[in-house]
Amino acid sequence: MLNYGNWEDIKALMRLYSEEEIREVVAKARRGVWLKKVLNFWVTILNIEMDREKFERAIMRVNIGAIHQNPYNLGERIHQKL
């Protein structure tokens, strides 16, 4: 929800979890699961000190080239219909 939620989702999350619990999730950012702008937002809003290496490891990497190389991939099937 922190990555993809809208404002209503975030307000619901804040009702369910304390700021400290949310801070803990962000501070322990798992490898490759965060959108860069979103992680930057939460680190800034929650005033979390995170070293650059940990921040970069947490960022989701998408290989666009792999989408076009796999004929069974949804992206490729959509492209073929166009």
SEDO-326107 format. One line per field, with one value per residue (C-alpha): residue in three letters; x, y, z. Coordinates in steps of 0.02 Angstrom, whole numbers, always signed. Example, Ala and Ser with C-alpha at 12.3 -4.5 7.8 and 13.67 -1.06 7.14 Angstrom:
# residues 2
type [ALA,SER]
c1 [+615,+684]
c2 [-225,-53]
c3 [+390,+357]
# end
This chain:
# residues 82
type [MET,LEU,ASN,TYR,GLY,ASN,TRP,GLU,ASP,ILE,LYS,ALA,LEU,MET,ARG,LEU,TYR,SER,GLU,GLU,GLU,ILE,ARG,GLU,VAL,VAL,ALA,LYS,ALA,ARG,ARG,GLY,VAL,TRP,LEU,LYS,LYS,VAL,LEU,ASN,PHE,TRP,VAL,THR,ILE,LEU,ASN,ILE,GLU,MET,ASP,ARG,GLU,LYS,PHE,GLU,ARG,ALA,ILE,MET,ARG,VAL,ASN,ILE,GLY,ALA,ILE,HIS,GLN,ASN,PRO,TYR,ASN,LEU,GLY,GLU,ARG,ILE,HIS,GLN,LYS,LEU]
c1 [+0,+146,+203,+38,-96,-195,-229,-380,-273,-139,-265,-333,-157,-122,-277,-221,-36,+63,+188,+325,+266,+262,+433,+501,+437,+514,+678,+695,+658,+669,+776,+694,+516,+507,+473,+612,+500,+390,+534,+610,+441,+422,+604,+583,+411,+459,+631,+723,+911,+952,+1121,+1129,+1177,+1028,+913,+974,+957,+776,+730,+631,+722,+619,+703,+598,+705,+650,+469,+500,+608,+476,+336,+224,+234,+77,+169,+217,+41,-30,+100,+53,-131,-86]
c2 [+0,+118,+94,+97,+162,+321,+452,+357,+199,+296,+371,+196,+131,+271,+222,+39,+63,+185,+302,+203,+39,+120,+197,+25,-49,+91,+89,-99,-77,-246,-270,-228,-192,-2,+126,+255,+409,+323,+266,+440,+514,+402,+420,+609,+618,+501,+580,+414,+412,+281,+259,+272,+89,+24,+145,+89,-96,-67,+7,-102,-133,-171,-246,-181,-279,-443,-401,-391,-549,-663,-704,-768,-606,-500,-346,-436,-501,-327,-260,-393,-343,-165]
c3 [+0,+32,-147,-243,-127,-153,-19,+50,+66,+158,+280,+315,+341,+466,+564,+572,+607,+711,+631,+718,+638,+466,+498,+541,+376,+275,+372,+340,+155,+68,-86,-251,-193,-190,-325,-312,-296,-167,-57,-67,-16,+138,+192,+183,+265,+407,+428,+407,+384,+253,+173,-17,-42,+57,-33,-204,-160,-110,-280,-399,-562,-717,-869,-1014,-1138,-1058,-1093,-1279,-1282,-1205,-1330,-1191,-1097,-1085,-1145,-1305,-1334,-1317,-1437,-1565,-1558,-1600]
# end
